[in-house]
Amino acid sequence: MSWSFETDPEFQKQLDWIDQFTRDEIEPLDLVFRGPGDPWDPDSPAAKAMAPLRAIVKEKKLWACHLGAELGGGGYGQVKLGLMNEILGRSRFGPSVFGCQAPDSGNAEILAHFGTPEQKRKYLQPLLNAEIASCYSMTEPQAGADPAEFTCTATRDGDEWVINGEKWFASHARFSAFLLVMVVTNTEVPIHEGASIVLVEQGTPGMDILRNSAVGPYVEQGDGVHGYIRFTDCRVPADALLGEEGKGFLVAQTRLGGGRVHHAMRSVGVLKKAMDMMCERVLSRTTKGELLANKQFTQEKIADSYTQILQYRLHVLYTAWLIDKHKEYNREVRKEIAAIKAATPKILHDVVYRAMHLHGSLGMSDEVPLMNMWANIPELGVVDGPSEVHKVTVARTVLREYEAAPGMFPTYHTPTQSVAAFEKYGHYLPDADA
């Protein structure tokens, strides 16, 4: 039997170094480079600031640890990645400095599995080196998260695919070198049999970015990183198809399963950072003649936050352990991924709000990071599928393990159970022979 909550001492040394490096070198980037695309845009001034930090990470052999050694990564399992990402989640630049930023990390996995030799030569290695950025484009403006409503099509015309339709919230489209676009290639079958993924190079005629949306109230509307794209007779080569025709969702699962659990891993870092701020604040403020930390309502908030964070963190690490154990995204793994994905916005809401509240007006201002944390919470309830969809997945999977009662009353019906119990043990009662 193996059951341990301990981290290998050698890896713990690496985690300690990552933690200090993140606090000292990476978190200051958040204060200097505040543009929506700064952590991901290769042409941003932030990229130059990150370059020497990335070199240090590579020297420490901690670059792109989610990838196998054949792709230049560390080949880490999900538990190790979870322990790393809960530190990197303290800064929006953390994943980019360590080469595991979304959506590039997942897109690289798709290219590695399904790309042609030419696509890998042209895009995969530059992507792994953080020399270029990429985009995963699936959502449509009229469809939201329902693939059955997708209308963006790709029609075969000789040795080309012709794309027509619109895509919405295509993250990083404006500075990506290529986009992985989910399209309908067969309208006569259910969407999960008729969708495919094609690679579209930036600048391909017929692809136009209508505008870019941002998450949160940025000063200039249109300065965001989430593209609204229109394809009009946009032609790409036949070999731009990644994987088999009609297998788009199978290809997408290469990135979506891992992406969802990585969102949760990084959210642990956000939660711990909010908790750190909360605790420092209540130990630093006096009101009504005593420390804020001595107030029972404050202590309740601290205790509830600590308990929720620990429960959530253990669930995330358990899910990571399951992935490492099964080496695939089977039904059991998908259930836990869906569960932690659905839990993420709720716990962030609870903990970040408590931290804001205990900071008073300062917590609502732009002088501490809490409002930025708060603005990003709704996004995590929508990206990679809304919470409701994931809850349905959890419920359906859980209910598979049960069955209906065979008779009128439930199997735990006390009168019925009592009859059986008395038949089994009733003769031990003092008056049993009376």
C-alpha positions, 0 to 999 in steps of 0.5 A: 500500500502506498499513501503519502502526502509528502513531497520528495525532498529533492523535488521540494528543493526545486519547489522552494526555489520556484517559490522564491524565484516567483516572488522575487523575479516574476511577480514584479513583472505584474506591476510593470507590464499591465497590458492584456497580452503582455505575458503571451505576446512575443512582441511585447516589451515584457518578452524582453524582460522575461528572456533572462528569466526564461534562460535561468529556468531552462538552466535549472531544467524546469522549462516546459515540464509538461512536455516529454524529453523528446520535445525538450520538456521535463516529462513531469507527471501531473502531480509534479505539475500541480505542485509547480503550477500552484506556485506559478499561479501567483503571477500571470507571468509565471506560466510564461516564464516557465514555458507552460502558458495556455493556450500554447502548452495545449496547442503544442501537444496537438501539433506534436501528436497530429501535425505534419513534419512541415507543421512541426518544423515551422511551428512546433519548435518555435512555439516550444521556445516561446518565439511565437504564440498560438491560438485555439479557436472553438467558440462561436458568437451565436453558439456559446459553449454548445457545439451543436450550434456551430456553423463555421464550416470547412468545405473540401475543394480539390487540395484545399479546405475553404472556411466560412463562418465566425469565431468568438473569443479566440484568445491571442488571435491578434498576435498568434503565428497560427490558429487551430480552428474547430470547423464543421466538415460534415453537416449531415452527422452529429457535431461530434462526428462532423467537426474537425480541426484545421491549422490556419496561418496568420495572415491567410486571405479571408481571415479577418479579426473584427475586434478584440475583447478584453476581460474586465474594464480595460481603459480602451475597448478593443485592446483585449486579446480575445478575437472576434474572427470572420472567415470568408472563403478562407483557403488552407491546404488539405494537410492543414487538417489535424488528425482525421476528418470528423475527429476534431473533438478527439484531437481537442481532448489532447489539450482540453483535459490537461488545460482544465486541470492546469487552470485549477492548479494555478487557481490554488496559487491565486487562492493562497496569495489572497489568503496571504494578503488576508492574514497580513491585513487582519494582523496589521489593523486595529479597530474597536480597541483590538486587532482585526484578527481577534474579531470572531467574524474575522476568525470565521473568514480565516478558518473557512478560507483555510478549510476550503483552500485545503479541500480544493487543493487536495482535490486538485492533487488527487485529480492529478494523481489519477491522471498519472495513474491511468495515463489517459483521460478515462471516465473516472478522470474526466469526472474529477476534472469536471468537478474541480473545474466547476468548483474553481469559480465558487471557491475563488469567489468566496476567498477573494471576496473575504480578502477584499472585504477585510481590506475595506476600501483598499481592497476595492481599489487599484492599489492592491491586486484583489480587484484584478483577481475578482475581475477574472473569477467569472472567466474561469466559470466560462472558459473550457466549458461553463460550470453547469456543463461540468456539473452535469458531467459529474452528476451523470458519472456519479449516478452511473454507480447507483441503481433504482430501488427494486420495490416501492420503498427505498433500500434504506426504508427503516421498517423493512430493514428492521424486519430483516435486522430482527430476524438476524439479531432479535433472538439476543434480546432478553424477552426474545423467548417470551 
